Amino acid sequence: MRQKIGLWRGVDLLTAKDHCIIKRNKDPKFIAKKYRWSAMVHFVVFAGLQAIFWLYGTDSLDEMLGYLTDLSWIDAGTAAESPYANETIYSISMVWGIVFIVDFIYSWSYTIFPSNSGR
């Protein structure tokens, strides 16, 4: 806002620190690092809550490992055949899984294709 007002008045209302922050926020490497960090935080939260959901919906570690080695329960599309305790948790997990995958790919695209960043 100070930058716009400064342009209207013909003066620079920004400090040297403000100029450094603006320059840094346009740097593709900084943007990629920021998105990688947010993707990893999202991954940790997602994996942690999925583990809690699975612990709640399964009886043993062996049963959990069975679901990890045989992913046919994903194609079944029902909570009864999944490691989730009920339909609500199953539905939340499936939607969140899709959102997680899209967000993770989008976030890492700034690292893989740095020319697309800094828009």
N, CA, C and O atoms as a GROMACS GRO file, in nm:
protein
  476
    1MET      N    1   0.082  -0.118   0.000
    1MET     CA    2   0.000   0.000   0.000
    1MET      C    3   0.088   0.126   0.000
    1MET      O    4   0.062   0.222  -0.072
    2ARG      N    5   0.193   0.122   0.083
    2ARG     CA    6   0.283   0.238   0.086
    2ARG      C    7   0.351   0.259  -0.048
    2ARG      O    8   0.380   0.372  -0.087
    3GLN      N    9   0.376   0.149  -0.119
    3GLN     CA   10   0.440   0.161  -0.250
    3GLN      C   11   0.347   0.232  -0.348
    3GLN      O   12   0.390   0.320  -0.422
    4LYS      N   13   0.218   0.194  -0.349
    4LYS     CA   14   0.121   0.258  -0.440
    4LYS      C   15   0.103   0.406  -0.407
    4LYS      O   16   0.103   0.491  -0.496
    5ILE      N   17   0.088   0.435  -0.277
    5ILE     CA   18   0.069   0.575  -0.236
    5ILE      C   19   0.194   0.656  -0.270
    5ILE      O   20   0.185   0.770  -0.314
    6GLY      N   21   0.311   0.596  -0.249
    6GLY     CA   22   0.436   0.663  -0.283
    6GLY      C   23   0.446   0.694  -0.431
    6GLY      O   24   0.495   0.801  -0.470
    7LEU      N   25   0.399   0.602  -0.515
    7LEU     CA   26   0.400   0.627  -0.660
    7LEU      C   27   0.308   0.742  -0.696
    7LEU      O   28   0.342   0.824  -0.782
    8TRP      N   29   0.192   0.750  -0.631
    8TRP     CA   30   0.098   0.858  -0.659
    8TRP      C   31   0.158   0.993  -0.619
    8TRP      O   32   0.141   1.093  -0.689
    9ARG      N   33   0.227   0.995  -0.506
    9ARG     CA   34   0.284   1.121  -0.455
    9ARG      C   35   0.422   1.150  -0.511
    9ARG      O   36   0.473   1.261  -0.495
   10GLY      N   37   0.482   1.054  -0.577
   10GLY     CA   38   0.614   1.075  -0.635
   10GLY      C   39   0.727   1.063  -0.535
   10GLY      O   40   0.836   1.116  -0.558
   11VAL      N   41   0.703   0.993  -0.423
   11VAL     CA   42   0.807   0.973  -0.322
   11VAL      C   43   0.814   0.824  -0.289
   11VAL      O   44   0.720   0.749  -0.313
   12ASP      N   45   0.926   0.784  -0.232
   12ASP     CA   46   0.944   0.645  -0.192
   12ASP      C   47   0.914   0.634  -0.044
   12ASP      O   48   0.991   0.682   0.040
   13LEU      N   49   0.803   0.570  -0.010
   13LEU     CA   50   0.762   0.554   0.130
   13LEU      C   51   0.812   0.423   0.190
   13LEU      O   52   0.784   0.393   0.306
   14LEU      N   53   0.885   0.346   0.112
   14LEU     CA   54   0.933   0.217   0.160
   14LEU      C   55   1.074   0.229   0.217
   14LEU      O   56   1.155   0.308   0.169
   15THR      N   57   1.100   0.150   0.320
   15THR     CA   58   1.234   0.147   0.379
   15THR      C   59   1.321   0.049   0.300
   15THR      O   60   1.272  -0.024   0.213
   16ALA      N   61   1.450   0.049   0.331
   16ALA     CA   62   1.541  -0.046   0.266
   16ALA      C   63   1.501  -0.189   0.298
   16ALA      O   64   1.511  -0.278   0.213
   17LYS      N   65   1.455  -0.211   0.420
   17LYS     CA   66   1.409  -0.345   0.459
   17LYS      C   67   1.288  -0.388   0.375
   17LYS      O   68   1.278  -0.503   0.332
   18ASP      N   69   1.196  -0.294   0.352
   18ASP     CA   70   1.078  -0.323   0.269
   18ASP      C   71   1.118  -0.362   0.127
   18ASP      O   72   1.062  -0.455   0.069
   19HIS      N   73   1.216  -0.291   0.072
   19HIS     CA   74   1.265  -0.322  -0.063
   19HIS      C   75   1.329  -0.461  -0.068
   19HIS      O   76   1.312  -0.535  -0.165
   20CYS      N   77   1.403  -0.497   0.036
   20CYS     CA   78   1.464  -0.631   0.044
   20CYS      C   79   1.358  -0.740   0.050
   20CYS      O   80   1.370  -0.843  -0.016
   21ILE      N   81   1.252  -0.716   0.128
   21ILE     CA   82   1.143  -0.814   0.140
   21ILE      C   83   1.072  -0.831   0.006
   21ILE      O   84   1.041  -0.943  -0.034
   22ILE      N   85   1.046  -0.722  -0.063
   22ILE     CA   86   0.979  -0.728  -0.194
   22ILE      C   87   1.066  -0.804  -0.293
   22ILE      O   88   1.016  -0.888  -0.368
   23LYS      N   89   1.195  -0.775  -0.293
   23LYS     CA   90   1.286  -0.845  -0.384
   23LYS      C   91   1.292  -0.994  -0.352
   23LYS      O   92   1.290  -1.078  -0.442
   24ARG      N   93   1.300  -1.026  -0.223
   24ARG     CA   94   1.306  -1.166  -0.180
   24ARG      C   95   1.179  -1.241  -0.220
   24ARG      O   96   1.186  -1.356  -0.265
   25ASN      N   97   1.063  -1.178  -0.205
   25ASN     CA   98   0.936  -1.242  -0.237
   25ASN      C   99   0.916  -1.267  -0.386
   25ASN      O  100   0.827  -1.342  -0.426
   26LYS      N  101   0.998  -1.204  -0.469
   26LYS     CA  102   0.993  -1.228  -0.614
   26LYS      C  103   1.096  -1.328  -0.661
   26LYS      O  104   1.097  -1.368  -0.777
   27ASP      N  105   1.186  -1.370  -0.569
   27ASP     CA  106   1.293  -1.464  -0.603
   27ASP      C  107   1.236  -1.605  -0.617
   27ASP      O  108   1.179  -1.657  -0.521
   28PRO      N  109   1.251  -1.670  -0.733
   28PRO     CA  110   1.197  -1.805  -0.754
   28PRO      C  111   1.251  -1.907  -0.653
   28PRO      O  112   1.178  -1.999  -0.614
   29LYS      N  113   1.375  -1.893  -0.612
   29LYS     CA  114   1.430  -1.988  -0.514
   29LYS      C  115   1.363  -1.973  -0.378
   29LYS      O  116   1.336  -2.073  -0.311
   30PHE      N  117   1.335  -1.850  -0.338
   30PHE     CA  118   1.267  -1.826  -0.211
   30PHE      C  119   1.124  -1.880  -0.216
   30PHE      O  120   1.078  -1.943  -0.121
   31ILE      N  121   1.057  -1.855  -0.327
   31ILE     CA  122   0.919  -1.903  -0.342
   31ILE      C  123   0.916  -2.055  -0.339
   31ILE      O  124   0.830  -2.113  -0.272
   32ALA      N  125   1.008  -2.120  -0.410
   32ALA     CA  126   1.013  -2.266  -0.411
   32ALA      C  127   1.039  -2.321  -0.271
   32ALA      O  128   0.978  -2.419  -0.230
   33LYS      N  129   1.130  -2.257  -0.198
   33LYS     CA  130   1.160  -2.302  -0.062
   33LYS      C  131   1.038  -2.289   0.028
   33LYS      O  132   1.010  -2.378   0.109
   34LYS      N  133   0.965  -2.179   0.015
   34LYS     CA  134   0.845  -2.156   0.095
   34LYS      C  135   0.739  -2.263   0.065
   34LYS      O  136   0.677  -2.316   0.157
   35TYR      N  137   0.720  -2.294  -0.062
   35TYR     CA  138   0.621  -2.395  -0.099
   35TYR      C  139   0.665  -2.536  -0.057
   35TYR      O  140   0.582  -2.617  -0.018
   36ARG      N  141   0.796  -2.566  -0.066
   36ARG     CA  142   0.844  -2.696  -0.018
   36ARG      C  143   0.816  -2.712   0.130
   36ARG      O  144   0.772  -2.818   0.175
   37TRP      N  145   0.842  -2.606   0.206
   37TRP     CA  146   0.818  -2.609   0.350
   37TRP      C  147   0.670  -2.634   0.380
   37TRP      O  148   0.637  -2.718   0.463
   38SER      N  149   0.582  -2.562   0.312
   38SER     CA  150   0.438  -2.580   0.338
   38SER      C  151   0.392  -2.720   0.296
   38SER      O  152   0.306  -2.778   0.361
   39ALA      N  153   0.450  -2.774   0.188
   39ALA     CA  154   0.415  -2.910   0.145
   39ALA      C  155   0.457  -3.013   0.249
   39ALA      O  156   0.385  -3.109   0.275
   40MET      N  157   0.574  -2.993   0.308
   40MET     CA  158   0.620  -3.089   0.408
   40MET      C  159   0.538  -3.080   0.536
   40MET      O  160   0.512  -3.182   0.600
   41VAL      N  161   0.498  -2.960   0.575
   41VAL     CA  162   0.411  -2.945   0.692
   41VAL      C  163   0.277  -3.014   0.664
   41VAL      O  164   0.225  -3.084   0.750
   42HIS      N  165   0.223  -2.994   0.546
   42HIS     CA  166   0.097  -3.059   0.508
   42HIS      C  167   0.113  -3.211   0.511
   42HIS      O  168   0.023  -3.282   0.556
   43PHE      N  169   0.226  -3.260   0.463
   43PHE     CA  170   0.252  -3.404   0.464
   43PHE      C  171   0.255  -3.460   0.606
   43PHE      O  172   0.195  -3.564   0.633
   44VAL      N  173   0.324  -3.392   0.696
   44VAL     CA  174   0.334  -3.439   0.835
   44VAL      C  175   0.197  -3.441   0.902
   44VAL      O  176   0.162  -3.537   0.970
   45VAL      N  177   0.120  -3.335   0.884
   45VAL     CA  178  -0.014  -3.329   0.943
   45VAL      C  179  -0.103  -3.437   0.883
   45VAL      O  180  -0.174  -3.507   0.955
   46PHE      N  181  -0.100  -3.451   0.750
   46PHE     CA  182  -0.181  -3.552   0.682
   46PHE      C  183  -0.145  -3.693   0.730
   46PHE      O  184  -0.233  -3.771   0.766
   47ALA      N  185  -0.016  -3.725   0.728
   47ALA     CA  186   0.028  -3.860   0.769
   47ALA      C  187  -0.003  -3.886   0.915
   47ALA      O  188  -0.044  -3.997   0.950
   48GLY      N  189   0.015  -3.787   1.000
   48GLY     CA  190  -0.015  -3.805   1.142
   48GLY      C  191  -0.161  -3.833   1.169
   48GLY      O  192  -0.194  -3.923   1.245
   49LEU      N  193  -0.248  -3.756   1.107
   49LEU     CA  194  -0.391  -3.778   1.129
   49LEU      C  195  -0.440  -3.906   1.062
   49LEU      O  196  -0.530  -3.973   1.114
   50GLN      N  197  -0.382  -3.942   0.949
   50GLN     CA  198  -0.418  -4.070   0.887
   50GLN      C  199  -0.378  -4.185   0.980
   50GLN      O  200  -0.453  -4.283   0.993
   51ALA      N  201  -0.263  -4.175   1.043
   51ALA     CA  202  -0.220  -4.279   1.137
   51ALA      C  203  -0.317  -4.289   1.254
   51ALA      O  204  -0.351  -4.399   1.298
   52ILE      N  205  -0.361  -4.175   1.305
   52ILE     CA  206  -0.459  -4.176   1.414
   52ILE      C  207  -0.590  -4.238   1.368
   52ILE      O  208  -0.648  -4.319   1.440
   53PHE      N  209  -0.636  -4.201   1.249
   53PHE     CA  210  -0.760  -4.259   1.195
   53PHE      C  211  -0.747  -4.410   1.181
   53PHE      O  212  -0.839  -4.485   1.215
   54TRP      N  213  -0.632  -4.455   1.132
   54TRP     CA  214  -0.611  -4.599   1.114
   54TRP      C  215  -0.603  -4.671   1.247
   54TRP      O  216  -0.655  -4.781   1.261
   55LEU      N  217  -0.538  -4.610   1.346
   55LEU     CA  218  -0.531  -4.670   1.479
   55LEU      C  219  -0.670  -4.685   1.539
   55LEU      O  220  -0.700  -4.785   1.605
   56TYR      N  221  -0.753  -4.586   1.515
   56TYR     CA  222  -0.891  -4.587   1.564
   56TYR      C  223  -0.975  -4.694   1.493
   56TYR      O  224  -1.065  -4.751   1.553
   57GLY      N  225  -0.946  -4.721   1.366
   57GLY     CA  226  -1.027  -4.812   1.287
   57GLY      C  227  -0.976  -4.955   1.277
   57GLY      O  228  -1.047  -5.041   1.224
   58THR      N  229  -0.856  -4.982   1.324
   58THR     CA  230  -0.801  -5.117   1.316
   58THR      C  231  -0.774  -5.171   1.457
   58THR      O  232  -0.766  -5.095   1.554
   59ASP      N  233  -0.760  -5.303   1.465
   59ASP     CA  234  -0.740  -5.367   1.595
   59ASP      C  235  -0.594  -5.395   1.628
   59ASP      O  236  -0.558  -5.407   1.745
   60SER      N  237  -0.510  -5.407   1.526
   60SER     CA  238  -0.370  -5.444   1.552
   60SER      C  239  -0.279  -5.385   1.446
   60SER      O  240  -0.323  -5.338   1.341
   61LEU      N  241  -0.150  -5.391   1.476
   61LEU     CA  242  -0.050  -5.344   1.382
   61LEU      C  243  -0.046  -5.433   1.258
   61LEU      O  244  -0.023  -5.385   1.147
   62ASP      N  245  -0.068  -5.562   1.277
   62ASP     CA  246  -0.071  -5.655   1.164
   62ASP      C  247  -0.184  -5.621   1.067
   62ASP      O  248  -0.166  -5.627   0.945
   63GLU      N  249  -0.298  -5.584   1.122
   63GLU     CA  250  -0.411  -5.546   1.036
   63GLU      C  251  -0.378  -5.418   0.959
   63GLU      O  252  -0.410  -5.406   0.840
   64MET      N  253  -0.313  -5.324   1.027
   64MET     CA  254  -0.270  -5.200   0.960
   64MET      C  255  -0.174  -5.229   0.845
   64MET      O  256  -0.190  -5.176   0.735
   65LEU      N  257  -0.076  -5.312   0.872
   65LEU     CA  258   0.022  -5.347   0.769
   65LEU      C  259  -0.044  -5.419   0.652
   65LEU      O  260  -0.002  -5.403   0.537
   66GLY      N  261  -0.147  -5.497   0.681
   66GLY     CA  262  -0.223  -5.563   0.575
   66GLY      C  263  -0.287  -5.464   0.481
   66GLY      O  264  -0.289  -5.483   0.359
   67TYR      N  265  -0.341  -5.356   0.539
   67TYR     CA  266  -0.401  -5.252   0.455
   67TYR      C  267  -0.296  -5.176   0.374
   67TYR      O  268  -0.324  -5.130   0.263
   68LEU      N  269  -0.175  -5.163   0.428
   68LEU     CA  270  -0.068  -5.095   0.357
   68LEU      C  271  -0.013  -5.178   0.241
   68LEU      O  272   0.030  -5.124   0.140
   69THR      N  273  -0.014  -5.310   0.257
   69THR     CA  274   0.041  -5.396   0.152
   69THR      C  275  -0.062  -5.431   0.045
   69THR      O  276  -0.026  -5.457  -0.070
   70ASP      N  277  -0.189  -5.430   0.081
   70ASP     CA  278  -0.296  -5.460  -0.015
   70ASP      C  279  -0.388  -5.340  -0.023
   70ASP      O  280  -0.473  -5.320   0.064
   71LEU      N  281  -0.372  -5.260  -0.126
   71LEU     CA  282  -0.449  -5.136  -0.140
   71LEU      C  283  -0.580  -5.155  -0.215
   71LEU      O  284  -0.638  -5.057  -0.262
   72SER      N  285  -0.628  -5.276  -0.226
   72SER     CA  286  -0.754  -5.301  -0.297
   72SER      C  287  -0.874  -5.237  -0.226
   72SER      O  288  -0.978  -5.216  -0.289
   73TRP      N  289  -0.860  -5.205  -0.099
   73TRP     CA  290  -0.969  -5.141  -0.026
   73TRP      C  291  -0.999  -5.001  -0.080
   73TRP      O  292  -1.110  -4.951  -0.062
   74ILE      N  293  -0.903  -4.939  -0.146
   74ILE     CA  294  -0.928  -4.807  -0.205
   74ILE      C  295  -1.027  -4.820  -0.320
   74ILE      O  296  -1.118  -4.737  -0.334
   75ASP      N  297  -1.011  -4.923  -0.403
   75ASP     CA  298  -1.103  -4.945  -0.515
   75ASP      C  299  -1.241  -4.986  -0.468
   75ASP      O  300  -1.340  -4.960  -0.536
   76ALA      N  301  -1.251  -5.051  -0.352
   76ALA     CA  302  -1.380  -5.097  -0.302
   76ALA      C  303  -1.474  -4.979  -0.276
   76ALA      O  304  -1.594  -4.988  -0.303
   77GLY      N  305  -1.420  -4.869  -0.225
   77GLY     CA  306  -1.500  -4.748  -0.208
   77GLY      C  307  -1.596  -4.748  -0.091
   77GLY      O  308  -1.690  -4.670  -0.089
   78THR      N  309  -1.574  -4.834   0.006
   78THR     CA  310  -1.661  -4.836   0.124
   78THR      C  311  -1.578  -4.834   0.251
   78THR      O  312  -1.464  -4.880   0.254
   79ALA      N  313  -1.637  -4.779   0.354
   79ALA     CA  314  -1.567  -4.773   0.483
   79ALA      C  315  -1.554  -4.910   0.546
   79ALA      O  316  -1.459  -4.936   0.620
   80ALA      N  317  -1.647  -4.999   0.516
   80ALA     CA  318  -1.646  -5.132   0.576
   80ALA      C  319  -1.521  -5.212   0.535
   80ALA      O  320  -1.472  -5.294   0.612
   81GLU      N  321  -1.471  -5.189   0.415
   81GLU     CA  322  -1.355  -5.263   0.366
   81GLU      C  323  -1.225  -5.183   0.381
   81GLU      O  324  -1.122  -5.223   0.328
   82SER      N  325  -1.230  -5.074   0.453
   82SER     CA  326  -1.114  -4.987   0.469
   82SER      C  327  -1.063  -4.990   0.613
   82SER      O  328  -1.127  -5.048   0.700
   83PRO      N  329  -0.949  -4.928   0.637
   83PRO     CA  330  -0.896  -4.922   0.773
   83PRO      C  331  -0.960  -4.812   0.858
   83PRO      O  332  -0.917  -4.789   0.971
   84TYR      N  333  -1.061  -4.746   0.806
   84TYR     CA  334  -1.126  -4.638   0.879
   84TYR      C  335  -1.246  -4.692   0.957
   84TYR      O  336  -1.312  -4.787   0.916
   85ALA      N  337  -1.272  -4.627   1.071
   85ALA     CA  338  -1.374  -4.676   1.164
   85ALA      C  339  -1.517  -4.658   1.113
   85ALA      O  340  -1.603  -4.741   1.142
   86ASN      N  341  -1.542  -4.551   1.040
   86ASN     CA  342  -1.679  -4.527   0.993
   86ASN      C  343  -1.677  -4.450   0.861
   86ASN      O  344  -1.572  -4.410   0.812
   87GLU      N  345  -1.795  -4.432   0.805
   87GLU     CA  346  -1.809  -4.369   0.674
   87GLU      C  347  -1.766  -4.223   0.675
   87GLU      O  348  -1.711  -4.174   0.576
   88THR      N  349  -1.789  -4.154   0.785
   88THR     CA  350  -1.752  -4.013   0.794
   88THR      C  351  -1.600  -3.995   0.786
   88THR      O  352  -1.551  -3.914   0.708
   89ILE      N  353  -1.527  -4.070   0.868
   89ILE     CA  354  -1.381  -4.060   0.865
   89ILE      C  355  -1.327  -4.106   0.730
   89ILE      O  356  -1.231  -4.048   0.679
   90TYR      N  357  -1.388  -4.208   0.673
   90TYR     CA  358  -1.347  -4.257   0.542
   90TYR      C  359  -1.364  -4.147   0.436
   90TYR      O  360  -1.274  -4.123   0.356
   91SER      N  361  -1.479  -4.082   0.436
   91SER     CA  362  -1.507  -3.976   0.337
   91SER      C  363  -1.412  -3.858   0.354
   91SER      O  364  -1.360  -3.805   0.256
   92ILE      N  365  -1.392  -3.817   0.479
   92ILE     CA  366  -1.300  -3.706   0.505
   92ILE      C  367  -1.160  -3.741   0.455
   92ILE      O  368  -1.093  -3.659   0.394
   93SER      N  369  -1.116  -3.863   0.482
   93SER     CA  370  -0.982  -3.906   0.443
   93SER      C  371  -0.966  -3.913   0.291
   93SER      O  372  -0.861  -3.876   0.238
   94MET      N  373  -1.068  -3.958   0.222
   94MET     CA  374  -1.059  -3.968   0.076
   94MET      C  375  -1.053  -3.828   0.012
   94MET      O  376  -0.973  -3.805  -0.078
   95VAL      N  377  -1.137  -3.737   0.058
   95VAL     CA  378  -1.135  -3.601   0.004
   95VAL      C  379  -1.003  -3.533   0.038
   95VAL      O  380  -0.941  -3.469  -0.046
   96TRP      N  381  -0.960  -3.548   0.164
   96TRP     CA  382  -0.834  -3.487   0.206
   96TRP      C  383  -0.717  -3.547   0.130
   96TRP      O  384  -0.620  -3.477   0.100
   97GLY      N  385  -0.723  -3.674   0.099
   97GLY     CA  386  -0.617  -3.739   0.021
   97GLY      C  387  -0.604  -3.677  -0.117
   97GLY      O  388  -0.492  -3.653  -0.164
   98ILE      N  389  -0.715  -3.650  -0.181
   98ILE     CA  390  -0.712  -3.587  -0.314
   98ILE      C  391  -0.656  -3.445  -0.303
   98ILE      O  392  -0.571  -3.406  -0.383
   99VAL      N  393  -0.703  -3.370  -0.204
   99VAL     CA  394  -0.654  -3.233  -0.183
   99VAL      C  395  -0.504  -3.235  -0.153
   99VAL      O  396  -0.429  -3.152  -0.204
  100PHE      N  397  -0.461  -3.331  -0.071
  100PHE     CA  398  -0.319  -3.342  -0.037
  100PHE      C  399  -0.234  -3.368  -0.161
  100PHE      O  400  -0.131  -3.303  -0.179
  101ILE      N  401  -0.277  -3.459  -0.246
  101ILE     CA  402  -0.200  -3.492  -0.366
  101ILE      C  403  -0.189  -3.370  -0.458
  101ILE      O  404  -0.081  -3.340  -0.509
  102VAL      N  405  -0.299  -3.301  -0.479
  102VAL     CA  406  -0.298  -3.182  -0.565
  102VAL      C  407  -0.208  -3.074  -0.505
  102VAL      O  408  -0.126  -3.015  -0.576
  103ASP      N  409  -0.222  -3.049  -0.375
  103ASP     CA  410  -0.141  -2.948  -0.309
  103ASP      C  411   0.007  -2.984  -0.313
  103ASP      O  412   0.091  -2.896  -0.335
  104PHE      N  413   0.040  -3.110  -0.291
  104PHE     CA  414   0.179  -3.154  -0.290
  104PHE      C  415   0.243  -3.136  -0.428
  104PHE      O  416   0.355  -3.086  -0.439
  105ILE      N  417   0.171  -3.176  -0.531
  105ILE     CA  418   0.223  -3.160  -0.668
  105ILE      C  419   0.239  -3.011  -0.702
  105ILE      O  420   0.341  -2.971  -0.758
  106TYR      N  421   0.139  -2.932  -0.668
  106TYR     CA  422   0.146  -2.788  -0.696
  106TYR      C  423   0.264  -2.725  -0.623
  106TYR      O  424   0.338  -2.647  -0.682
  107SER      N  425   0.281  -2.757  -0.496
  107SER     CA  426   0.389  -2.698  -0.417
  107SER      C  427   0.526  -2.736  -0.472
  107SER      O  428   0.614  -2.651  -0.481
  108TRP      N  429   0.544  -2.861  -0.510
  108TRP     CA  430   0.674  -2.904  -0.561
  108TRP      C  431   0.696  -2.860  -0.706
  108TRP      O  432   0.809  -2.866  -0.754
  109SER      N  433   0.592  -2.818  -0.775
  109SER     CA  434   0.610  -2.770  -0.913
  109SER      C  435   0.698  -2.646  -0.916
  109SER      O  436   0.766  -2.620  -1.016
  110TYR      N  437   0.698  -2.568  -0.808
  110TYR     CA  438   0.784  -2.450  -0.802
  110TYR      C  439   0.932  -2.487  -0.794
  110TYR      O  440   1.018  -2.409  -0.833
  111THR      N  441   0.961  -2.607  -0.743
  111THR     CA  442   1.098  -2.654  -0.738
  111THR      C  443   1.136  -2.722  -0.869
  111THR      O  444   1.246  -2.702  -0.921
  112ILE      N  445   1.046  -2.802  -0.923
  112ILE     CA  446   1.074  -2.877  -1.045
  112ILE      C  447   1.076  -2.785  -1.168
  112ILE      O  448   1.160  -2.802  -1.256
  113PHE      N  449   0.984  -2.690  -1.172
  113PHE     CA  450   0.976  -2.597  -1.284
  113PHE      C  451   0.988  -2.452  -1.232
  113PHE      O  452   0.887  -2.381  -1.226
  114PRO      N  453   1.107  -2.409  -1.194
  114PRO     CA  454   1.122  -2.277  -1.131
  114PRO      C  455   1.085  -2.161  -1.222
  114PRO      O  456   1.059  -2.052  -1.171
  115SER      N  457   1.081  -2.178  -1.352
  115SER     CA  458   1.045  -2.067  -1.440
  115SER      C  459   0.897  -2.030  -1.425
  115SER      O  460   0.857  -1.919  -1.461
  116ASN      N  461   0.815  -2.123  -1.372
  116ASN     CA  462   0.673  -2.095  -1.353
  116ASN      C  463   0.647  -2.015  -1.226
  116ASN      O  464   0.537  -1.963  -1.208
  117SER      N  465   0.746  -2.005  -1.139
  117SER     CA  466   0.725  -1.933  -1.013
  117SER      C  467   0.759  -1.786  -1.029
  117SER      O  468   0.815  -1.744  -1.130
  118GLY      N  469   0.724  -1.710  -0.928
  118GLY     CA  470   0.752  -1.566  -0.930
  118GLY      C  471   0.655  -1.489  -1.015
  118GLY      O  472   0.690  -1.387  -1.074
  119ARG      N  473   0.533  -1.536  -1.021
  119ARG     CA  474   0.430  -1.471  -1.104
  119ARG      C  475   0.393  -1.337  -1.051
  119ARG      O  476   0.308  -1.269  -1.109
   0.00000   0.00000   0.00000
